[in-house]
Amino acid sequence: MVSHPLFRTVDLFGFYLPPVVLWAAAALLPYLIVSRLADRVGFYRFVWHRPMVDAALYVIIAGALIFGLPLLTGATQR
């Protein structure tokens, strides 16, 4: 089995963090930018349940980072 370099456990001041925590933290900034932009252009006026749309938006951005970044860097498994 080949170890993927983007999915290794990270040691942060003696605490071992799973990669999903780092990916979730990396997705926070793009989520905040997209959410503020959607609020500014008035997208949320057409939404029935804003917290559900926000959660879905965050999951979409996190998934795009997790699955898209290895494809962009060329670090795919064969």
Backbone hydrogen bonds, N-H to C=O, Kabsch-Sander energy under -0.5 kcal/mol:
donor,donor_aa,acceptor,acceptor_aa,energy
7,F,4,H,-1.5
8,R,5,P,-0.6
10,V,17,L,-2.1
12,L,10,V,-0.7
12,L,15,F,-3.1
13,F,11,D,-0.6
15,F,12,L,-1.5
16,Y,14,G,-0.5
17,L,10,V,-3.1
17,L,15,F,-0.7
21,V,18,P,-1.3
22,L,18,P,-1.0
23,W,19,P,-2.3
24,A,20,V,-2.2
25,A,21,V,-2.0
26,A,22,L,-2.1
27,A,23,W,-1.6
28,L,24,A,-0.6
28,L,25,A,-0.6
29,L,25,A,-0.6
31,Y,27,A,-1.8
32,L,28,L,-2.4
33,I,29,L,-2.1
34,V,30,P,-2.6
35,S,31,Y,-2.8
36,R,32,L,-2.2
37,L,33,I,-2.2
38,A,34,V,-2.6
39,D,35,S,-2.1
40,R,36,R,-2.3
41,V,37,L,-2.0
42,G,38,A,-0.6
43,F,38,A,-2.5
44,Y,38,A,-0.6
45,R,42,G,-1.1
46,F,43,F,-1.6
47,V,44,Y,-0.9
53,V,49,H,-1.8
54,D,50,R,-2.7
55,A,51,P,-2.3
56,A,52,M,-2.2
57,L,53,V,-2.5
58,Y,54,D,-2.2
59,V,55,A,-2.2
60,I,56,A,-2.4
61,I,57,L,-2.3
62,A,58,Y,-2.7
63,G,59,V,-2.6
64,A,60,I,-2.2
65,L,61,I,-2.1
66,I,62,A,-2.7
67,F,63,G,-2.7
68,G,64,A,-2.0
69,L,65,L,-1.6
72,L,68,G,-2.1
73,T,69,L,-2.2
74,G,70,P,-0.8
75,A,70,P,-1.7
